[in-house]
Structure formats: structure tokens, C-alpha cells
Amino acid sequence: MNAIRTLILLALLALASPAYALLPAGDAGGPEQAEPASAEPLIEQAPDEGDDERIAERIEGIFGELPAFETVDVEVSEGVVSLSGTLPDADTIARAEAIASRVSGVVTVENGIERDLSVEQNLSILGKASELIESALAGLPLFLVAVVVALAIGTLGYLIAGLGFLWDRIAPNAFLGELIRSAIRFVFVVGGVVIALDMLGAGALLGAVLGGAGVVGIALGFAMRDTIENYVASLMLSLRQPFRPNDHVLIDDLEGRVIRLTSRATVLMTLEGNHLRIPNAQVFKAVILNYTRNPQRRFDFELGIDADDDPRAAMKLGGEVLRSLGFVLGDPAPAARISNVGDSNIAILFLGWIDQNEADWFKSRSLAIAAVKDALEEAGFALPEPIYRLRFDGRTDPLPIGRSASVTEAKPAEKPRATSGADEDVRPESEISELVEAERRSDDEQSKDLLDTSRPVE
């Protein structure tokens, strides 16, 4: 039994132990494993004769070519390099050690270089400033040539833009011509600057400046959106020419006579004689009613007659009265229409045409209303008046309504005889027109006017 127990224990031990424990010592590792390469090169047992001198000469030669390492001393013994001396900063000290360690045959480097803490060596700003001054003086001829080239290109652009007769012939108006000239000047000046910077080797700086300018331009575009919109509207209005100077216009609900169109606003003179400036962006989008384009203009007015009167007779009489007025045109002929039938009246709309070159619209309309009203009253037509029916309670005494018998009826006063209208003054009003012409003759503002009478009106 003890032998059996012993065999079982040996078997368990064999299973639990590593597999290489049961193998021979030579086979414990299985396949041969490659030894890892050493991170550092192997040091030779004995250096060749003269290696130290060769290494020292090589390092001293390298340091001799670098002005920053002229103060470094080199000693080599058994491949060990010892550096001594002073350098201005830690980066330069580390660089000297790195250079020495890269030379073939160097075992290690003992860096004994110390930092030079003298005031003269550490005033690097003065040294850099002197270097910059020297570089600037050396590049001054090239800089002057670049400046001359930029000025020459910019001057050429200004000369080309100054050919006024050429751009006035190409551009349809002065505003667009000035815009073209400004664009030419801008392109030539920017081109001259680009060429000058390229000559100086500052292309990267130019790219950065142009990129920043692009971002700033986008931001300014959003911030000045209304201003840019107004500028574009001025350009479009100068091309379209929607009205002439001294035209009587209605822009949305703003009425007046046109004085001038500038690069920012349309200037009107109201019928009260006041200046009115409307931004061109608003004018461009507005509904414009021009009363001057067509000299023939129609007026209309409405009169009511009693519901018991004959409207056809009233329409015929009113038309005859309008035709008899000298300022009313016969072609198109006057007309009358029933516009509305109320509870106690019939409204008739009378229409007539005038020539605005010969008659004023407001005066003509006023005289026509008076003439037709007088004719209808003389013919016996009753013009409606407000009528109120009163109902009284029977329990009260009636009010003394009516004329007293003892009072003698007063004879109504005779109405003044109506004039025919032919003797009335209906000449066009000229006060506002004269003010507009006097304003346009002013020398300081005339050059800013974008209205061109030689171009057709849209």
C-alpha cells in the first residue's frame, strides 16, 4: 500500500510541475530562442592606437565649424569624451553633448560644460536686434526695388482708371463708371503689393493677411448688410432710371417732386416745400407712382342726389357741365356713373380728364365739383341732407314745431351767381417746380446726381 501511495504522489507531482522540469537541461527551452539585441553597442576590449586622437580631432573640427561652440574644450581618453568650457544656454550645452556622442568610437560623453552667466552673453535681445538691423540693411536694396515695383503697378492702375473718356463711353452712367475705375485701382494696388511681397519672399505672410482679410470681410458683410444693400440698390436705380428730375411721384406713401438721385438716397421735395430723403434700398423695393409720365390725368368726384330724383338726368346734366369747362378735355370725354344707391340718396361718380401741361389737377377738380353742384341745384335736384324722424309720446303736449303765424316769413337770401369755370385760373402750380430747378442748379450737389436725361426711363 505504501508503494502504491508513493507512485500516486509521484504521478501528481509530475502533472503539476512544468513540462521542462522533466526534460534534460539542454532541452528545457524547447526551440532555441534568439537572445535580445543589446540597446547599447558593445564596448571593444582594447581601442586601436590613435583612436582617441582621431575622435578628438573630429569633434574639435565639428565644433570649429560651429561658431557657438568655439569656447568648448575636448579631451578623449579610452573613448571617453570630456567636454569643458562655457555656453550661453542649456539647449546649446545639450546640443554639444549630442554631437559628440554621435562620433564613431565614442564610448560615452562626460559633459562638463557650464552655462555662461555673464551679463554680456545673456543680453541676447541686443544681439538679435543687431542681427535684425544687419539683415534689414542687407535686404534694403531688394526692399526698395519691391517698393518701386509696387508703386509703379499702382500708378499704372490709377493712370488707366483716370481715362475718363474711355470709361464714360463704356459705362452707361457716371455711377457705374466710377465703380469701374475704383475696381481697377483696387486690383492694380493689390496686385502691386502681392508682387512686392513675393519678391521679398513673404508669400506666407501675404496668405495669412489675405485669409484674415477674408474672414474680416465676411464679418463686415453681415454687419453692413443694409449699407451694402443700399449701395447695390443705388447702382440698379442708376441703371434703370425709374423717373426724371422734377417728376411728381408717389413712392409708397411718400409724395413729392424728384430733386436728384444720389449714391445713397433719392431726394424729393414735398408739396409743402420740404426736403425728403428716402434710402435707395427702400425706393428700389417700393411701388412708384409717377404722375408726370403721362400728361393726361383723370380726376373724379362723387355727388349725391335725392332718391326721388332721376339719376339719368343728373348724369346727363353733369356730363354737359364738364364738357363746357374749358380745361376739361373732350377726348377722352367726361363721364358719369352711379357708384352707390343708399337709403335716402343716389351717389353719382363724375369723371373728367385734363392736360397737366395746361391745367393744375387740384384746381381743375375743385372747379369741376363746384360747377356740377351748382348746375344740379339750379336744375332742382335736391342734394341729400341728414334726415331724422322724431316720434313723441301722445301723453305729452305737442312741441311748437313750425313757424309762428305772427312771424313774417323771411325771404331767403339770393345765392351768388355761379361762374362758368372758364374764367377761373387753372394754370399748373409752378412754385414747387421752380424750387426743384433752383435746387438742381446748385453746383455743389449737381455732380452727385445719378439721373441721366439722355437715357430712356424704365
C-alpha positions, 0 to 999 in steps of 0.5 A: 500500500505504501508503494502504491501511495508513493507512485500516486504522489509521484504521478501528481507531482509530475502533472503539476510541475512544468513540462521542462522540469522533466526534460534534460537541461539542454532541452528545457527551452524547447526551440532555441530562442534568439537572445535580445539585441543589446540597446547599447553597442558593445564596448571593444576590449582594447581601442586601436592606437590613435583612436582617441586622437582621431575622435578628438580631432573630429569633434574639435573640427565639428565644433570649429565649424560651429561658431557657438561652440568655439569656447568648448574644450575636448579631451578623449581618453579610452573613448571617453569624451570630456567636454569643458568650457562655457555656453550661453544656454542649456539647449546649446550645452545639450546640443554639444553633448549630442554631437559628440556622442554621435562620433564613431568610437565614442564610448560615452560623453562626460559633459562638463560644460557650464552655462555662461552667466555673464551679463554680456552673453545673456543680453541676447535681445541686443544681439538679435536686434543687431542681427535684425538691423544687419539683415534689414540693411542687407535686404534694403536694396531688394526692399526698395526695388519691391517698393518701386515695383509696387508703386509703379503697378499702382500708378499704372492702375490709377493712370488707366482708371483716370481715362475718363473718356474711355470709361464714360463711353463704356459705362452707361452712367457716371455711377457705374463708371466710377465703380469701374475705375475704383475696381481697377485701382483696387486690383492694380494696388493689390496686385502691386503689393502681392508682387512686392511681397513675393519678391521679398519672399513673404508669400506666407505672410501675404496668405495669412493677411489675405485669409484674415482679410477674408474672414474680416470681410465676411464679418463686415458683410453681415454687419453692413448688410443694409449699407451694402444693400443700399449701395447695390440698390443705388447702382440698379436705380442708376441703371434703370432710371425709374423717373426724371428730375422734377417728376411728381411721384408717389413712392409708397406713401411718400409724395413729392417732386424728384430733386436728384438721385444720389449714391445713397438716397433719392431726394424729393421735395414735398408739396409743402416745400420740404426736403425728403430723403428716402434710402435707395434700398427702400425706393428700389423695393417700393411701388412708384407712382409717377404722375408726370409720365403721362400728361393726361390725368383723370380726376373724379368726384362723387355727388349725391342726389335725392332718391326721388330724383332721376339719376339719368338726368343728373348724369346727363346734366353733369356730363354737359357741365364738364364738357363746357369747362374749358380745361376739361378735355373732350377726348377722352370725354367726361363721364358719369356713373352711379357708384352707390344707391343708399337709403335716402340718396343716389351717389353719382361718380363724375369723371373728367380728364385734363392736360397737366401741361395746361391745367393744375389737377387740384384746381381743375377738380375743385372747379369741376365739383363746384360747377356740377353742384351748382348746375344740379341745384339750379336744375332742382335736384335736391342734394341729400341732407341728414334726415331724422324722424322724431316720434313723441309720446301722445301723453305729452303736449305737442312741441311748437314745431313750425313757424309762428303765424305772427312771424313774417316769413323771411325771404331767403337770401339770393345765392351768388351767381355761379361762374362758368369755370372758364374764367377761373385760373387753372394754370399748373402750380409752378412754385414747387417746380421752380424750387426743384430747378433752383435746387438742381442748379446748385453746383455743389450737389449737381455732380452727385446726381445719378439721373441721366436725361439722355437715357430712356426711363424704365 
